[in-house]
Amino acid sequence: MPLQPQERHAVLFMLRHLAYGLTGALTFGVSLLGLDVGGIGTLVLASDQWALNLALLFAGLFITFGSVAMGVGVMSLAEDRY
């Protein structure tokens, strides 16, 4: 069942904002580890389970930043444009 044009537009709108959030999360996560804020980079990479730690860190960041970006996108729809 193909999507109607307005449905396709809505899905693409949400996916675009999700991509913005995921990009922000990736940037934040890499910066957090690279700058070793609070020793988290050292803690994560020195662990025996470093892959699991990285997966959990980035999964949490992706969910949080992606949700916020999509929410901002939806809330900006009601914005008055001059």
PyMOL Python script that loads the backbone (N, CA, C, O; Angstrom):
from pymol import cmd

cmd.read_pdbstr("""\
ATOM      1  N   MET A   1       0.841  -1.171   0.000  1.00  0.00           N
ATOM      2  CA  MET A   1       0.000   0.000   0.000  1.00  0.00           C
ATOM      3  C   MET A   1       0.894   1.243   0.000  1.00  0.00           C
ATOM      4  O   MET A   1       1.584   1.507   0.985  1.00  0.00           O
ATOM      5  N   PRO A   2       0.886   1.998  -1.082  1.00  0.00           N
ATOM      6  CA  PRO A   2       1.731   3.198  -1.177  1.00  0.00           C
ATOM      7  C   PRO A   2       1.193   4.325  -0.288  1.00  0.00           C
ATOM      8  O   PRO A   2      -0.001   4.413  -0.001  1.00  0.00           O
ATOM      9  N   LEU A   3       2.116   5.166   0.128  1.00  0.00           N
ATOM     10  CA  LEU A   3       1.751   6.305   0.962  1.00  0.00           C
ATOM     11  C   LEU A   3       1.159   7.420   0.110  1.00  0.00           C
ATOM     12  O   LEU A   3       1.540   7.617  -1.044  1.00  0.00           O
ATOM     13  N   GLN A   4       0.235   8.130   0.700  1.00  0.00           N
ATOM     14  CA  GLN A   4      -0.324   9.315   0.061  1.00  0.00           C
ATOM     15  C   GLN A   4       0.734  10.422   0.127  1.00  0.00           C
ATOM     16  O   GLN A   4       1.624  10.370   0.976  1.00  0.00           O
ATOM     17  N   PRO A   5       0.648  11.420  -0.759  1.00  0.00           N
ATOM     18  CA  PRO A   5       1.671  12.485  -0.753  1.00  0.00           C
ATOM     19  C   PRO A   5       1.821  13.199   0.588  1.00  0.00           C
ATOM     20  O   PRO A   5       2.944  13.489   1.002  1.00  0.00           O
ATOM     21  N   GLN A   6       0.713  13.489   1.278  1.00  0.00           N
ATOM     22  CA  GLN A   6       0.815  14.176   2.566  1.00  0.00           C
ATOM     23  C   GLN A   6       1.419  13.257   3.631  1.00  0.00           C
ATOM     24  O   GLN A   6       2.111  13.731   4.531  1.00  0.00           O
ATOM     25  N   GLU A   7       1.165  11.943   3.538  1.00  0.00           N
ATOM     26  CA  GLU A   7       1.776  10.999   4.476  1.00  0.00           C
ATOM     27  C   GLU A   7       3.280  10.887   4.222  1.00  0.00           C
ATOM     28  O   GLU A   7       4.075  10.849   5.161  1.00  0.00           O
ATOM     29  N   ARG A   8       3.654  10.837   2.965  1.00  0.00           N
ATOM     30  CA  ARG A   8       5.069  10.767   2.612  1.00  0.00           C
ATOM     31  C   ARG A   8       5.803  12.017   3.111  1.00  0.00           C
ATOM     32  O   ARG A   8       6.922  11.928   3.615  1.00  0.00           O
ATOM     33  N   HIS A   9       5.170  13.160   2.968  1.00  0.00           N
ATOM     34  CA  HIS A   9       5.765  14.417   3.439  1.00  0.00           C
ATOM     35  C   HIS A   9       5.961  14.382   4.956  1.00  0.00           C
ATOM     36  O   HIS A   9       7.004  14.803   5.456  1.00  0.00           O
ATOM     37  N   ALA A  10       4.964  13.882   5.689  1.00  0.00           N
ATOM     38  CA  ALA A  10       5.057  13.822   7.149  1.00  0.00           C
ATOM     39  C   ALA A  10       6.162  12.856   7.597  1.00  0.00           C
ATOM     40  O   ALA A  10       6.917  13.159   8.521  1.00  0.00           O
ATOM     41  N   VAL A  11       6.251  11.704   6.945  1.00  0.00           N
ATOM     42  CA  VAL A  11       7.283  10.726   7.302  1.00  0.00           C
ATOM     43  C   VAL A  11       8.673  11.290   7.007  1.00  0.00           C
ATOM     44  O   VAL A  11       9.580  11.153   7.827  1.00  0.00           O
ATOM     45  N   LEU A  12       8.845  11.916   5.857  1.00  0.00           N
ATOM     46  CA  LEU A  12      10.138  12.509   5.520  1.00  0.00           C
ATOM     47  C   LEU A  12      10.504  13.652   6.463  1.00  0.00           C
ATOM     48  O   LEU A  12      11.672  13.831   6.809  1.00  0.00           O
ATOM     49  N   PHE A  13       9.503  14.422   6.875  1.00  0.00           N
ATOM     50  CA  PHE A  13       9.723  15.502   7.842  1.00  0.00           C
ATOM     51  C   PHE A  13      10.268  14.939   9.152  1.00  0.00           C
ATOM     52  O   PHE A  13      11.233  15.466   9.707  1.00  0.00           O
ATOM     53  N   MET A  14       9.643  13.863   9.644  1.00  0.00           N
ATOM     54  CA  MET A  14      10.091  13.263  10.900  1.00  0.00           C
ATOM     55  C   MET A  14      11.460  12.602  10.753  1.00  0.00           C
ATOM     56  O   MET A  14      12.289  12.696  11.658  1.00  0.00           O
ATOM     57  N   LEU A  15      11.704  11.939   9.633  1.00  0.00           N
ATOM     58  CA  LEU A  15      13.002  11.299   9.413  1.00  0.00           C
ATOM     59  C   LEU A  15      14.123  12.333   9.305  1.00  0.00           C
ATOM     60  O   LEU A  15      15.235  12.094   9.776  1.00  0.00           O
ATOM     61  N   ARG A  16      13.834  13.476   8.690  1.00  0.00           N
ATOM     62  CA  ARG A  16      14.834  14.532   8.589  1.00  0.00           C
ATOM     63  C   ARG A  16      15.211  15.049   9.975  1.00  0.00           C
ATOM     64  O   ARG A  16      16.391  15.247  10.266  1.00  0.00           O
ATOM     65  N   HIS A  17      14.216  15.267  10.824  1.00  0.00           N
ATOM     66  CA  HIS A  17      14.510  15.737  12.178  1.00  0.00           C
ATOM     67  C   HIS A  17      15.182  14.650  13.015  1.00  0.00           C
ATOM     68  O   HIS A  17      16.014  14.956  13.870  1.00  0.00           O
ATOM     69  N   LEU A  18      14.832  13.394  12.778  1.00  0.00           N
ATOM     70  CA  LEU A  18      15.518  12.303  13.461  1.00  0.00           C
ATOM     71  C   LEU A  18      16.991  12.273  13.069  1.00  0.00           C
ATOM     72  O   LEU A  18      17.854  12.048  13.918  1.00  0.00           O
ATOM     73  N   ALA A  19      17.283  12.497  11.795  1.00  0.00           N
ATOM     74  CA  ALA A  19      18.678  12.520  11.336  1.00  0.00           C
ATOM     75  C   ALA A  19      19.443  13.663  11.985  1.00  0.00           C
ATOM     76  O   ALA A  19      20.617  13.506  12.320  1.00  0.00           O
ATOM     77  N   TYR A  20      18.793  14.818  12.171  1.00  0.00           N
ATOM     78  CA  TYR A  20      19.445  15.927  12.869  1.00  0.00           C
ATOM     79  C   TYR A  20      19.791  15.524  14.299  1.00  0.00           C
ATOM     80  O   TYR A  20      20.894  15.797  14.773  1.00  0.00           O
ATOM     81  N   GLY A  21      18.866  14.883  14.979  1.00  0.00           N
ATOM     82  CA  GLY A  21      19.098  14.456  16.350  1.00  0.00           C
ATOM     83  C   GLY A  21      20.200  13.409  16.453  1.00  0.00           C
ATOM     84  O   GLY A  21      21.021  13.459  17.369  1.00  0.00           O
ATOM     85  N   LEU A  22      20.222  12.455  15.515  1.00  0.00           N
ATOM     86  CA  LEU A  22      21.250  11.418  15.541  1.00  0.00           C
ATOM     87  C   LEU A  22      22.628  12.002  15.266  1.00  0.00           C
ATOM     88  O   LEU A  22      23.621  11.561  15.843  1.00  0.00           O
ATOM     89  N   THR A  23      22.688  12.988  14.389  1.00  0.00           N
ATOM     90  CA  THR A  23      23.962  13.658  14.121  1.00  0.00           C
ATOM     91  C   THR A  23      24.451  14.400  15.361  1.00  0.00           C
ATOM     92  O   THR A  23      25.634  14.355  15.697  1.00  0.00           O
ATOM     93  N   GLY A  24      23.535  15.075  16.030  1.00  0.00           N
ATOM     94  CA  GLY A  24      23.899  15.770  17.273  1.00  0.00           C
ATOM     95  C   GLY A  24      24.353  14.794  18.355  1.00  0.00           C
ATOM     96  O   GLY A  24      25.306  15.072  19.082  1.00  0.00           O
ATOM     97  N   ALA A  25      23.678  13.659  18.463  1.00  0.00           N
ATOM     98  CA  ALA A  25      24.047  12.654  19.461  1.00  0.00           C
ATOM     99  C   ALA A  25      25.421  12.073  19.165  1.00  0.00           C
ATOM    100  O   ALA A  25      26.228  11.888  20.076  1.00  0.00           O
ATOM    101  N   LEU A  26      25.688  11.787  17.910  1.00  0.00           N
ATOM    102  CA  LEU A  26      26.993  11.239  17.538  1.00  0.00           C
ATOM    103  C   LEU A  26      28.102  12.242  17.829  1.00  0.00           C
ATOM    104  O   LEU A  26      29.152  11.882  18.361  1.00  0.00           O
ATOM    105  N   THR A  27      27.864  13.494  17.479  1.00  0.00           N
ATOM    106  CA  THR A  27      28.842  14.548  17.748  1.00  0.00           C
ATOM    107  C   THR A  27      29.083  14.706  19.248  1.00  0.00           C
ATOM    108  O   THR A  27      30.226  14.806  19.694  1.00  0.00           O
ATOM    109  N   PHE A  28      28.009  14.726  20.012  1.00  0.00           N
ATOM    110  CA  PHE A  28      28.130  14.869  21.458  1.00  0.00           C
ATOM    111  C   PHE A  28      28.854  13.675  22.073  1.00  0.00           C
ATOM    112  O   PHE A  28      29.729  13.854  22.919  1.00  0.00           O
ATOM    113  N   GLY A  29      28.500  12.461  21.659  1.00  0.00           N
ATOM    114  CA  GLY A  29      29.116  11.264  22.212  1.00  0.00           C
ATOM    115  C   GLY A  29      30.597  11.159  21.908  1.00  0.00           C
ATOM    116  O   GLY A  29      31.397  10.821  22.781  1.00  0.00           O
ATOM    117  N   VAL A  30      30.960  11.449  20.668  1.00  0.00           N
ATOM    118  CA  VAL A  30      32.375  11.407  20.292  1.00  0.00           C
ATOM    119  C   VAL A  30      33.149  12.495  21.037  1.00  0.00           C
ATOM    120  O   VAL A  30      34.274  12.262  21.480  1.00  0.00           O
ATOM    121  N   SER A  31      32.560  13.672  21.177  1.00  0.00           N
ATOM    122  CA  SER A  31      33.214  14.751  21.929  1.00  0.00           C
ATOM    123  C   SER A  31      33.365  14.386  23.400  1.00  0.00           C
ATOM    124  O   SER A  31      34.397  14.659  24.013  1.00  0.00           O
ATOM    125  N   LEU A  32      32.336  13.771  23.957  1.00  0.00           N
ATOM    126  CA  LEU A  32      32.372  13.354  25.350  1.00  0.00           C
ATOM    127  C   LEU A  32      33.500  12.367  25.599  1.00  0.00           C
ATOM    128  O   LEU A  32      34.225  12.477  26.587  1.00  0.00           O
ATOM    129  N   LEU A  33      33.645  11.403  24.694  1.00  0.00           N
ATOM    130  CA  LEU A  33      34.709  10.411  24.842  1.00  0.00           C
ATOM    131  C   LEU A  33      36.077  11.005  24.508  1.00  0.00           C
ATOM    132  O   LEU A  33      37.060  10.723  25.194  1.00  0.00           O
ATOM    133  N   GLY A  34      36.145  11.816  23.472  1.00  0.00           N
ATOM    134  CA  GLY A  34      37.420  12.386  23.036  1.00  0.00           C
ATOM    135  C   GLY A  34      38.005  13.369  24.026  1.00  0.00           C
ATOM    136  O   GLY A  34      39.216  13.392  24.244  1.00  0.00           O
ATOM    137  N   LEU A  35      37.150  14.181  24.627  1.00  0.00           N
ATOM    138  CA  LEU A  35      37.618  15.158  25.609  1.00  0.00           C
ATOM    139  C   LEU A  35      37.743  14.554  27.001  1.00  0.00           C
ATOM    140  O   LEU A  35      38.259  15.191  27.919  1.00  0.00           O
ATOM    141  N   ASP A  36      37.271  13.334  27.151  1.00  0.00           N
ATOM    142  CA  ASP A  36      37.358  12.587  28.419  1.00  0.00           C
ATOM    143  C   ASP A  36      36.745  13.381  29.561  1.00  0.00           C
ATOM    144  O   ASP A  36      37.355  13.548  30.617  1.00  0.00           O
ATOM    145  N   VAL A  37      35.533  13.867  29.335  1.00  0.00           N
ATOM    146  CA  VAL A  37      34.819  14.654  30.338  1.00  0.00           C
ATOM    147  C   VAL A  37      34.482  13.761  31.530  1.00  0.00           C
ATOM    148  O   VAL A  37      33.817  12.735  31.382  1.00  0.00           O
ATOM    149  N   GLY A  38      34.938  14.155  32.690  1.00  0.00           N
ATOM    150  CA  GLY A  38      34.678  13.395  33.903  1.00  0.00           C
ATOM    151  C   GLY A  38      35.336  12.021  33.917  1.00  0.00           C
ATOM    152  O   GLY A  38      34.982  11.176  34.739  1.00  0.00           O
ATOM    153  N   GLY A  39      36.277  11.790  33.030  1.00  0.00           N
ATOM    154  CA  GLY A  39      36.956  10.502  32.967  1.00  0.00           C
ATOM    155  C   GLY A  39      36.135   9.402  32.325  1.00  0.00           C
ATOM    156  O   GLY A  39      36.497   8.229  32.422  1.00  0.00           O
ATOM    157  N   ILE A  40      35.024   9.758  31.663  1.00  0.00           N
ATOM    158  CA  ILE A  40      34.148   8.739  31.095  1.00  0.00           C
ATOM    159  C   ILE A  40      34.803   8.004  29.923  1.00  0.00           C
ATOM    160  O   ILE A  40      34.573   6.810  29.733  1.00  0.00           O
ATOM    161  N   GLY A  41      35.610   8.709  29.143  1.00  0.00           N
ATOM    162  CA  GLY A  41      36.304   8.062  28.026  1.00  0.00           C
ATOM    163  C   GLY A  41      37.279   7.006  28.512  1.00  0.00           C
ATOM    164  O   GLY A  41      37.338   5.903  27.970  1.00  0.00           O
ATOM    165  N   THR A  42      38.034   7.348  29.527  1.00  0.00           N
ATOM    166  CA  THR A  42      38.981   6.400  30.113  1.00  0.00           C
ATOM    167  C   THR A  42      38.254   5.226  30.740  1.00  0.00           C
ATOM    168  O   THR A  42      38.676   4.079  30.590  1.00  0.00           O
ATOM    169  N   LEU A  43      37.172   5.501  31.437  1.00  0.00           N
ATOM    170  CA  LEU A  43      36.398   4.458  32.102  1.00  0.00           C
ATOM    171  C   LEU A  43      35.797   3.481  31.098  1.00  0.00           C
ATOM    172  O   LEU A  43      35.871   2.267  31.286  1.00  0.00           O
ATOM    173  N   VAL A  44      35.205   4.008  30.037  1.00  0.00           N
ATOM    174  CA  VAL A  44      34.558   3.158  29.037  1.00  0.00           C
ATOM    175  C   VAL A  44      35.581   2.325  28.288  1.00  0.00           C
ATOM    176  O   VAL A  44      35.394   1.118  28.129  1.00  0.00           O
ATOM    177  N   LEU A  45      36.653   2.942  27.828  1.00  0.00           N
ATOM    178  CA  LEU A  45      37.615   2.242  26.983  1.00  0.00           C
ATOM    179  C   LEU A  45      38.549   1.321  27.764  1.00  0.00           C
ATOM    180  O   LEU A  45      39.156   0.429  27.170  1.00  0.00           O
ATOM    181  N   ALA A  46      38.681   1.509  29.073  1.00  0.00           N
ATOM    182  CA  ALA A  46      39.531   0.642  29.884  1.00  0.00           C
ATOM    183  C   ALA A  46      38.780  -0.588  30.387  1.00  0.00           C
ATOM    184  O   ALA A  46      39.387  -1.504  30.941  1.00  0.00           O
ATOM    185  N   SER A  47      37.479  -0.609  30.196  1.00  0.00           N
ATOM    186  CA  SER A  47      36.661  -1.712  30.677  1.00  0.00           C
ATOM    187  C   SER A  47      36.831  -2.952  29.799  1.00  0.00           C
ATOM    188  O   SER A  47      37.186  -2.856  28.624  1.00  0.00           O
ATOM    189  N   ASP A  48      36.570  -4.121  30.397  1.00  0.00           N
ATOM    190  CA  ASP A  48      36.584  -5.365  29.620  1.00  0.00           C
ATOM    191  C   ASP A  48      35.411  -5.412  28.646  1.00  0.00           C
ATOM    192  O   ASP A  48      35.506  -6.034  27.588  1.00  0.00           O
ATOM    193  N   GLN A  49      34.326  -4.767  28.993  1.00  0.00           N
ATOM    194  CA  GLN A  49      33.116  -4.751  28.164  1.00  0.00           C
ATOM    195  C   GLN A  49      32.965  -3.406  27.447  1.00  0.00           C
ATOM    196  O   GLN A  49      31.884  -2.817  27.468  1.00  0.00           O
ATOM    197  N   TRP A  50      34.025  -2.920  26.820  1.00  0.00           N
ATOM    198  CA  TRP A  50      34.002  -1.592  26.214  1.00  0.00           C
ATOM    199  C   TRP A  50      32.986  -1.487  25.079  1.00  0.00           C
ATOM    200  O   TRP A  50      32.378  -0.432  24.897  1.00  0.00           O
ATOM    201  N   ALA A  51      32.793  -2.558  24.316  1.00  0.00           N
ATOM    202  CA  ALA A  51      31.834  -2.503  23.203  1.00  0.00           C
ATOM    203  C   ALA A  51      30.409  -2.354  23.725  1.00  0.00           C
ATOM    204  O   ALA A  51      29.622  -1.585  23.173  1.00  0.00           O
ATOM    205  N   LEU A  52      30.078  -3.080  24.774  1.00  0.00           N
ATOM    206  CA  LEU A  52      28.753  -2.965  25.381  1.00  0.00           C
ATOM    207  C   LEU A  52      28.558  -1.578  25.977  1.00  0.00           C
ATOM    208  O   LEU A  52      27.490  -0.982  25.835  1.00  0.00           O
ATOM    209  N   ASN A  53      29.581  -1.066  26.639  1.00  0.00           N
ATOM    210  CA  ASN A  53      29.494   0.280  27.213  1.00  0.00           C
ATOM    211  C   ASN A  53      29.265   1.333  26.140  1.00  0.00           C
ATOM    212  O   ASN A  53      28.438   2.228  26.316  1.00  0.00           O
ATOM    213  N   LEU A  54      29.986   1.233  25.035  1.00  0.00           N
ATOM    214  CA  LEU A  54      29.800   2.190  23.937  1.00  0.00           C
ATOM    215  C   LEU A  54      28.416   2.058  23.318  1.00  0.00           C
ATOM    216  O   LEU A  54      27.775   3.059  22.998  1.00  0.00           O
ATOM    217  N   ALA A  55      27.956   0.822  23.150  1.00  0.00           N
ATOM    218  CA  ALA A  55      26.625   0.607  22.575  1.00  0.00           C
ATOM    219  C   ALA A  55      25.543   1.206  23.460  1.00  0.00           C
ATOM    220  O   ALA A  55      24.621   1.850  22.958  1.00  0.00           O
ATOM    221  N   LEU A  56      25.640   1.007  24.754  1.00  0.00           N
ATOM    222  CA  LEU A  56      24.646   1.562  25.672  1.00  0.00           C
ATOM    223  C   LEU A  56      24.713   3.087  25.730  1.00  0.00           C
ATOM    224  O   LEU A  56      23.681   3.757  25.774  1.00  0.00           O
ATOM    225  N   LEU A  57      25.921   3.627  25.730  1.00  0.00           N
ATOM    226  CA  LEU A  57      26.079   5.081  25.746  1.00  0.00           C
ATOM    227  C   LEU A  57      25.437   5.708  24.508  1.00  0.00           C
ATOM    228  O   LEU A  57      24.637   6.638  24.616  1.00  0.00           O
ATOM    229  N   PHE A  58      25.795   5.191  23.336  1.00  0.00           N
ATOM    230  CA  PHE A  58      25.285   5.791  22.107  1.00  0.00           C
ATOM    231  C   PHE A  58      23.801   5.484  21.882  1.00  0.00           C
ATOM    232  O   PHE A  58      23.092   6.300  21.292  1.00  0.00           O
ATOM    233  N   ALA A  59      23.327   4.339  22.335  1.00  0.00           N
ATOM    234  CA  ALA A  59      21.888   4.052  22.225  1.00  0.00           C
ATOM    235  C   ALA A  59      21.088   5.058  23.046  1.00  0.00           C
ATOM    236  O   ALA A  59      20.074   5.580  22.581  1.00  0.00           O
ATOM    237  N   GLY A  60      21.541   5.326  24.257  1.00  0.00           N
ATOM    238  CA  GLY A  60      20.857   6.319  25.083  1.00  0.00           C
ATOM    239  C   GLY A  60      20.899   7.711  24.487  1.00  0.00           C
ATOM    240  O   GLY A  60      19.910   8.443  24.517  1.00  0.00           O
ATOM    241  N   LEU A  61      22.058   8.073  23.942  1.00  0.00           N
ATOM    242  CA  LEU A  61      22.172   9.395  23.312  1.00  0.00           C
ATOM    243  C   LEU A  61      21.304   9.491  22.059  1.00  0.00           C
ATOM    244  O   LEU A  61      20.662  10.516  21.830  1.00  0.00           O
ATOM    245  N   PHE A  62      21.280   8.433  21.246  1.00  0.00           N
ATOM    246  CA  PHE A  62      20.481   8.450  20.026  1.00  0.00           C
ATOM    247  C   PHE A  62      18.997   8.576  20.355  1.00  0.00           C
ATOM    248  O   PHE A  62      18.281   9.344  19.713  1.00  0.00           O
ATOM    249  N   ILE A  63      18.533   7.826  21.349  1.00  0.00           N
ATOM    250  CA  ILE A  63      17.113   7.893  21.715  1.00  0.00           C
ATOM    251  C   ILE A  63      16.769   9.281  22.244  1.00  0.00           C
ATOM    252  O   ILE A  63      15.748   9.855  21.867  1.00  0.00           O
ATOM    253  N   THR A  64      17.611   9.816  23.109  1.00  0.00           N
ATOM    254  CA  THR A  64      17.336  11.120  23.710  1.00  0.00           C
ATOM    255  C   THR A  64      17.387  12.251  22.684  1.00  0.00           C
ATOM    256  O   THR A  64      16.437  13.024  22.558  1.00  0.00           O
ATOM    257  N   PHE A  65      18.492  12.343  21.956  1.00  0.00           N
ATOM    258  CA  PHE A  65      18.647  13.436  21.002  1.00  0.00           C
ATOM    259  C   PHE A  65      17.667  13.302  19.837  1.00  0.00           C
ATOM    260  O   PHE A  65      17.134  14.303  19.359  1.00  0.00           O
ATOM    261  N   GLY A  66      17.426  12.073  19.376  1.00  0.00           N
ATOM    262  CA  GLY A  66      16.472  11.868  18.283  1.00  0.00           C
ATOM    263  C   GLY A  66      15.066  12.271  18.681  1.00  0.00           C
ATOM    264  O   GLY A  66      14.350  12.903  17.905  1.00  0.00           O
ATOM    265  N   SER A  67      14.671  11.904  19.894  1.00  0.00           N
ATOM    266  CA  SER A  67      13.335  12.267  20.382  1.00  0.00           C
ATOM    267  C   SER A  67      13.182  13.770  20.536  1.00  0.00           C
ATOM    268  O   SER A  67      12.151  14.336  20.173  1.00  0.00           O
ATOM    269  N   VAL A  68      14.200  14.409  21.071  1.00  0.00           N
ATOM    270  CA  VAL A  68      14.142  15.869  21.254  1.00  0.00           C
ATOM    271  C   VAL A  68      14.057  16.569  19.900  1.00  0.00           C
ATOM    272  O   VAL A  68      13.268  17.499  19.732  1.00  0.00           O
ATOM    273  N   ALA A  69      14.856  16.132  18.941  1.00  0.00           N
ATOM    274  CA  ALA A  69      14.838  16.763  17.619  1.00  0.00           C
ATOM    275  C   ALA A  69      13.485  16.577  16.934  1.00  0.00           C
ATOM    276  O   ALA A  69      12.979  17.503  16.299  1.00  0.00           O
ATOM    277  N   MET A  70      12.906  15.399  17.056  1.00  0.00           N
ATOM    278  CA  MET A  70      11.584  15.173  16.461  1.00  0.00           C
ATOM    279  C   MET A  70      10.526  16.006  17.168  1.00  0.00           C
ATOM    280  O   MET A  70       9.624  16.539  16.522  1.00  0.00           O
ATOM    281  N   GLY A  71      10.624  16.124  18.486  1.00  0.00           N
ATOM    282  CA  GLY A  71       9.685  16.959  19.231  1.00  0.00           C
ATOM    283  C   GLY A  71       9.785  18.419  18.856  1.00  0.00           C
ATOM    284  O   GLY A  71       8.771  19.103  18.719  1.00  0.00           O
ATOM    285  N   VAL A  72      11.001  18.899  18.690  1.00  0.00           N
ATOM    286  CA  VAL A  72      11.197  20.291  18.265  1.00  0.00           C
ATOM    287  C   VAL A  72      10.606  20.502  16.879  1.00  0.00           C
ATOM    288  O   VAL A  72       9.994  21.537  16.614  1.00  0.00           O
ATOM    289  N   GLY A  73      10.785  19.534  16.001  1.00  0.00           N
ATOM    290  CA  GLY A  73      10.218  19.635  14.659  1.00  0.00           C
ATOM    291  C   GLY A  73       8.705  19.713  14.680  1.00  0.00           C
ATOM    292  O   GLY A  73       8.111  20.528  13.973  1.00  0.00           O
ATOM    293  N   VAL A  74       8.079  18.871  15.483  1.00  0.00           N
ATOM    294  CA  VAL A  74       6.615  18.877  15.575  1.00  0.00           C
ATOM    295  C   VAL A  74       6.119  20.178  16.195  1.00  0.00           C
ATOM    296  O   VAL A  74       5.141  20.759  15.725  1.00  0.00           O
ATOM    297  N   MET A  75       6.789  20.634  17.245  1.00  0.00           N
ATOM    298  CA  MET A  75       6.355  21.869  17.904  1.00  0.00           C
ATOM    299  C   MET A  75       6.569  23.100  17.032  1.00  0.00           C
ATOM    300  O   MET A  75       5.875  24.104  17.189  1.00  0.00           O
ATOM    301  N   SER A  76       7.526  23.025  16.116  1.00  0.00           N
ATOM    302  CA  SER A  76       7.765  24.174  15.246  1.00  0.00           C
ATOM    303  C   SER A  76       6.724  24.283  14.136  1.00  0.00           C
ATOM    304  O   SER A  76       6.685  25.290  13.428  1.00  0.00           O
ATOM    305  N   LEU A  77       5.887  23.274  13.972  1.00  0.00           N
ATOM    306  CA  LEU A  77       4.848  23.336  12.946  1.00  0.00           C
ATOM    307  C   LEU A  77       3.799  24.395  13.260  1.00  0.00           C
ATOM    308  O   LEU A  77       3.201  24.965  12.348  1.00  0.00           O
ATOM    309  N   ALA A  78       3.573  24.659  14.537  1.00  0.00           N
ATOM    310  CA  ALA A  78       2.552  25.640  14.931  1.00  0.00           C
ATOM    311  C   ALA A  78       3.109  27.057  14.951  1.00  0.00           C
ATOM    312  O   ALA A  78       2.399  27.988  15.332  1.00  0.00           O
ATOM    313  N   GLU A  79       4.338  27.234  14.558  1.00  0.00           N
ATOM    314  CA  GLU A  79       4.982  28.542  14.591  1.00  0.00           C
ATOM    315  C   GLU A  79       4.366  29.479  13.553  1.00  0.00           C
ATOM    316  O   GLU A  79       4.136  29.090  12.408  1.00  0.00           O
ATOM    317  N   ASP A  80       4.106  30.707  13.967  1.00  0.00           N
ATOM    318  CA  ASP A  80       3.581  31.711  13.042  1.00  0.00           C
ATOM    319  C   ASP A  80       4.693  32.157  12.118  1.00  0.00           C
ATOM    320  O   ASP A  80       5.782  32.501  12.578  1.00  0.00           O
ATOM    321  N   ARG A  81       4.438  32.157  10.839  1.00  0.00           N
ATOM    322  CA  ARG A  81       5.430  32.594   9.848  1.00  0.00           C
ATOM    323  C   ARG A  81       4.975  33.924   9.276  1.00  0.00           C
ATOM    324  O   ARG A  81       3.809  34.098   8.924  1.00  0.00           O
ATOM    325  N   TYR A  82       5.899  34.849   9.190  1.00  0.00           N
ATOM    326  CA  TYR A  82       5.551  36.184   8.697  1.00  0.00           C
ATOM    327  C   TYR A  82       5.792  36.279   7.224  1.00  0.00           C
ATOM    328  O   TYR A  82       5.556  37.330   6.626  1.00  0.00           O
TER     329      TYR A  82
END
""", "prot")
cmd.dss("prot")
cmd.show_as("cartoon", "prot")
cmd.util.cbc("prot")
cmd.orient("prot")
